[in-house]
Amino acid sequence: MRVEVDQDLCISCGLCISICEEVFSWNDDEKAQAIPDDVPEELEDQVAEAIESCPTEAIKEV
């Protein structure tokens, strides 16, 4: 599983970071970003929760 955050849709609410800070973090534009690598298997449930919780649906599985 890999995920990306659409920078045009991200509103910097931080929900994804609070759910799974091992995968999501802030970038220089103060928007969320995801690690570029595959999500570790043990974190996939948390990432799925972050995808579902994103108010703007900015997080996509790629």
C-alpha positions as a Markdown table, in Angstrom:
| # | Residue | x | y | z |
|---|---|---|---|---|
| 1 | Met | 0.0 | 0.0 | 0.0 |
| 2 | Arg | 1.2 | 3.5 | -0.9 |
| 3 | Val | -0.6 | 6.7 | -0.3 |
| 4 | Glu | -0.3 | 10.3 | -1.5 |
| 5 | Val | -1.7 | 13.5 | -0.2 |
| 6 | Asp | -3.2 | 15.8 | -2.9 |
| 7 | Gln | -1.7 | 19.2 | -2.0 |
| 8 | Asp | -4.5 | 21.1 | -3.8 |
| 9 | Leu | -7.1 | 19.4 | -1.5 |
| 10 | Cys | -5.2 | 19.4 | 1.8 |
| 11 | Ile | -6.5 | 22.0 | 4.2 |
| 12 | Ser | -3.8 | 21.3 | 6.9 |
| 13 | Cys | -6.3 | 20.0 | 9.4 |
| 14 | Gly | -3.7 | 17.5 | 10.7 |
| 15 | Leu | -6.1 | 14.7 | 11.3 |
| 16 | Cys | -4.0 | 12.2 | 9.3 |
| 17 | Ile | -0.9 | 13.2 | 11.2 |
| 18 | Ser | -2.6 | 12.7 | 14.6 |
| 19 | Ile | -3.9 | 9.3 | 13.4 |
| 20 | Cys | -0.6 | 8.0 | 12.0 |
| 21 | Glu | 2.5 | 10.2 | 12.5 |
| 22 | Glu | 4.7 | 7.4 | 11.3 |
| 23 | Val | 3.4 | 7.8 | 7.8 |
| 24 | Phe | 2.1 | 11.4 | 7.6 |
| 25 | Ser | 4.0 | 14.6 | 8.4 |
| 26 | Trp | 4.0 | 18.4 | 7.6 |
| 27 | Asn | 5.9 | 19.6 | 4.5 |
| 28 | Asp | 7.5 | 23.0 | 4.0 |
| 29 | Asp | 4.1 | 24.4 | 2.8 |
| 30 | Glu | 2.5 | 23.3 | 6.1 |
| 31 | Lys | 0.4 | 20.7 | 4.4 |
| 32 | Ala | 0.3 | 17.0 | 5.1 |
| 33 | Gln | 2.6 | 14.7 | 3.1 |
| 34 | Ala | 3.0 | 10.9 | 3.2 |
| 35 | Ile | 6.1 | 8.8 | 3.3 |
| 36 | Pro | 7.2 | 8.0 | -0.3 |
| 37 | Asp | 7.7 | 4.3 | 0.4 |
| 38 | Asp | 5.2 | 1.5 | 0.9 |
| 39 | Val | 3.3 | 1.8 | 4.2 |
| 40 | Pro | 4.5 | -0.8 | 6.7 |
| 41 | Glu | 2.0 | -3.6 | 7.0 |
| 42 | Glu | 1.5 | -3.0 | 10.7 |
| 43 | Leu | 0.3 | 0.6 | 10.0 |
| 44 | Glu | -2.1 | -0.1 | 7.1 |
| 45 | Asp | -5.2 | 0.0 | 9.4 |
| 46 | Gln | -4.2 | 3.4 | 10.8 |
| 47 | Val | -3.6 | 4.7 | 7.3 |
| 48 | Ala | -7.0 | 3.4 | 6.1 |
| 49 | Glu | -8.5 | 5.2 | 9.1 |
| 50 | Ala | -6.7 | 8.4 | 8.0 |
| 51 | Ile | -8.0 | 8.0 | 4.4 |
| 52 | Glu | -11.6 | 7.6 | 5.7 |
| 53 | Ser | -11.2 | 10.5 | 8.2 |
| 54 | Cys | -9.8 | 13.1 | 5.8 |
| 55 | Pro | -12.5 | 15.8 | 5.5 |
| 56 | Thr | -11.4 | 16.8 | 1.9 |
| 57 | Glu | -10.6 | 13.3 | 0.7 |
| 58 | Ala | -7.1 | 14.5 | -0.1 |
| 59 | Ile | -5.4 | 11.1 | 0.8 |
| 60 | Lys | -5.4 | 8.6 | -2.0 |
| 61 | Glu | -4.0 | 5.1 | -2.2 |
| 62 | Val | -1.8 | 4.8 | -5.3 |
